């Protein structure tokens, strides 16, 4: 598995606001794909979608639940 930190969309080995922006850029603007699709599936639903970006925002700024653990 390439997943080290769930939510680390940009491959920086940390979960930060840039990960949400990276995912939004990929999903809506045709930006580069995440380095590890499994890590970009923040909520563990089985795929990347807009809810993963919202999950990051909720976790970082609103005290929401932490991303699920990597397999």
C-alpha positions, 0 to 999 in steps of 0.5 A, a space after each residue: 500500500 502507498 498510503 502512509 498518512 490518510 488525507 495526504 493527497 499531495 504526497 508531502 507526508 502530512 495532512 494540511 490545507 494544501 491537501 484539500 486544495 490539491 484534491 479540489 484541483 484534481 477533481 474539478 480543474 483537471 490538475 495532477 492526480 494524487 500520488 496515492 489514491 488510497 491516501 486521497 480517500 480520506 473517509 475510506 469510502 472506497 474512492 476519491 470524491 468531493 466529500 474527501 476534500 470536505 472531510 479534510 476541511 472539517 477535520 482541520 478547522 472544525 474539529 471533525 473526526 480524524 481521517 480513517 487509518 491507512 490499511 
